[in-house]
Amino acid sequence: MLNKMDLCLFVFLFLPFVSSGSGDVYLITMEGEPVVSYMGGIDGFSATAEDSMEEMDITSESVTSYSLYLKRKHDELLDSLFEAESYKKIYSYCHLLNGFSVHLTPEQAKALSKAPGVKYVEKDGKVRKLTTHTPQFLGLPTGVWPTGGGFDKAGEDVVIGLIDSGVFPKHPSFATYNTDPYGPLPRYRGKCEIDPETKRSFCNGKIIGAQHFAKAAIAAGAFNPAVDFPSPLDGDGHGTHTAAIAAGNNGIPVRMHGHEFGKASGMAPRARIAIYKVLYRLFGGYVSDVVAAIDQAVQDGVDVINLSVGPNSPPSTTKTTFLNPFDAALLSAVKAGVFVAQAAGNGGPFPKTLVSFSPWITTVAAAVDDRRYKNHITLGNGRILPGLGLSPATHANKSFDLVSVSDVLLDSSVMKYNPLDCQRPELLNKNLVEGKILLCGYSFNFVSGTASIRKVCETAKSLGAAGFVVAVESSYPGTKYDPVPVALPGILITDVSQTKELIDYYNSSTKRDWAGRPTGFQATASIADGLAPILHNSAPQVALFSSRGPDVKDFSFEDADVLKPDILAPGSLIWAAWAPNGTDEANYEGEGFAMVSGTSMATPHIAGIAALMKQKYPHWSPAAIKSALMTTANTMDRAGRPLQAQQYSDTQMMTLSPATPFDYGSGEVDPKAALDPGLILDASYVDYINFLCSIPGVDPQEVSNITSSQCNATHGKPSDLNTPSITISHLVRTQTVKRTVTNVAETETYVLSTRMSPEIALEANPPAMTILAGSSKEISVSLTVRSVTGTYSFGEILMKGNRGHLVRIPVVAMGYSS
């Protein structure tokens, strides 16, 4: 039986399946405030808005009755317009948005958009995934966890909601048998679905909630229950991985192929995990389902939301990227006191590739940390070729004969599959391969995912090979080569010139008959041990794939006065838990751990660190937490040099260039400093509404339609928002902006200084100020164009306190003559 708090989202759980037909799913927002912001005014329904979700009792009579009232209004509208069998309502949104999603024909959607009380109609779109050593790299075990009672208390009673592909609940990273018991947490009001296969709950105390959302996908005809699991079970691997990074248990051995690659831990190992599954194997996910999951997570009482998902492109139906149901739901989540971390996207290193736009969201870029897995192969002629190979060495470091796959084909006419990829052992002559190192090719099949290094290893092993080499002969621009853990000695040669040297040596050492058939293999090689990582001081670096700014304010990709991304966190080659039935990475199918890269992996680092901050400062707003993370971030690497970003050279080879705030935001996260930031720059829901109203060209009615909030008569400029960064995309002559800082430490005197590219003059006043504990002061920042270059200038405001706090505000501007 459904309880009261399920009424808004799950009242349609038992409706029969309706096929997609000729229609689509649409998201609709309605006139009237949602629960989170309803201040009263309707006869018979008392106010439901509170200052925080902790103060709101969603099971109260006022919340329940108002939710039912909104749902009834949705139903009455649809019933008045359409025949009952001609549409299917998917969700009613009552808590963060007042609206619903519904399956309609385009003609019905057009009629609905003109109906009284309807403010906004948008066709549903898809979302996608944005796809261990990092606690030590970030200094958590020595610098952060001890201050909160140790790793076994880090994140205690904080709930992280993971909106992703589900979870594999039996993984040791989420086990409770070696931990202190998890007691009840009454303020969390979520529920746990039952596994339809095992009839057991997905929850165990560590996992405190588990639900799945697929109604929009079902209505769209995309959902296949035989493949996509109609439960919170992770059939992909991605959700299990992100959950473990954020809050997986500490000290879990990462074992694969008989070797231990260290011990894994989440950032907040004692935090609770609430799973909201919205991503599926075959198609990704739908915005309607994601909005429903966000709405439910906030109702349930999560403290932090991790979104390693994002839209496929900026919204095209609104005048600005910041106004759409997805971002509006997240704005209401922030209003309810929930911190939101979202992946920046994996469209790097190209500019304007972000899929996370709004200033109320903490947008996370991905870094390469200090750990590298390198290996090499030594040829019989003495040449040593570098490559990637997370594998053991060939036996006793002795050399073995090399044999090319093209020379051991049983039937060279079999070309249905590319035999040079070494994916099908039945195509190769075992007698010629056994005891030798098998030399394989690297076709586009590896890029597309239909071939894998794991399968090469399985092929070589089944043929009795001593090892294998995969050699890249043609470069594929944009390809990211990652080391893959394998049980057999193996290496991937990624440099085309090194591959040519290897093949030339092989051909010159192989005897052939008049028809070109090999009569003797005399090329030899040995593969070194690549299991141990090498630590580098040139870390962190912004990862090649990490999406870059500037942020865009509309679908025409005009620059916004918002700095994005916000923060940099490790996101390259991250070891964490994996779902054994996960299909997201072919190299890790059937495994319990995976080493995966993406801004998806960077985001849960920030979500977990935010949980540690929420534990220490339970009443801080999401904006305060975001500020503390940003103003204390590092812009230098471990060797004390300015951060660098991986880029492409003119020849499409990976190179390094000086990083800018469009690559890393405010810098790499420093958890210890963030827990003691000195000053914060706070912002409220009203501030964000004023920001939306200040965007040039935005219709105040559109702001009202999507947020249910009205614009005031005066709303300034977007750069006036009290964010811990300053961005002015079109600076003419001089512009002055204000920032209000609040002291969250003891009374301290700060000295202000500025640094800026010479094209822009930057001044901050007052030059010094004493701020009492708990007090706030305003600083005035002036930017003046000195010369017009057509490029952005970068700088910063530094506020150095006499008690040791250092607050840094990045400044970005482009000067124009008029």
Disulfide bonds with the S-S distance in Angstrom:
Cys8-Cys94 1.80
Cys192-Cys203 1.85
Cys422-Cys440 2.10
Cys693-Cys711 1.91
